Amino acid sequence: MIPEFDSIKYGDRPFAHSTGYCTLPGDGEEWLSWLEGDAPWRFTATDFYEQYEFSLLHVPLPPIAERLAFPETLDVMRRWMTRQFGQRLSERVDVTAHKLIAGQTIRIHNDYRPGGESHRLLLQLNRCWDPEYGGYLMFFGGPEPETVGKVVEPIHGSVQAFAISPRSYHAVSTVHQGERFTVVYSFYPATTSK
């Protein structure tokens, strides 16, 4: 089974993005049980967030989790992102799992670095997420909170994709309850040979 995207909506405000749903190989319940239990989480803190994370490409994975990073999965996602945003992407794809727990937040940032990733796809894997739990993904028109342009609930199986640029300001509101899991697919521009 390959990834299938459904109910995709494209928007260009406050910056280019798509939202919808994705079905991936495997069973979401098994993924969640692994993320909640045996996944090799590492605590990471920076100037704008505290979270738990690990790369799915650099640790041994059980068969169910391998499906999230199969070469075929990454190829389908890369081709889908190319169609969505009209930019050729390289074969390099980074895959990272993120976990936020109660009290954690990700403040406004844009992830832009010259020579870095150009696009990102977020796959939400969250058990019976309730709006009261917080953890909303927010898109902004600038670095100020009052420029919020879109708020997205992290519903299980939903995806959010966007182009990374100096304008791609986004954040995650404080998690009040539960554990918020996201698998992050990072894409890079294709290089042109001369």
Secondary structure, DSSP 4 states (H G I P E B T S, - for coil): ---EEEEEEEE-SSSSEEEEEEE-SS-HHHHHHHHHTT---EEEE-SSBEEEEEETTSS---HHHHGGG-HHHHHHHHHHHHHHHT--EEEEEEEEEEEEETT--EEEE----TTS--EEEEEE--TT--GGGB--EEEESSSSGGGEEEEE---TTEEEEEE-STT-EEEEPPB-SSEEEEEEEEEEEPPPP-
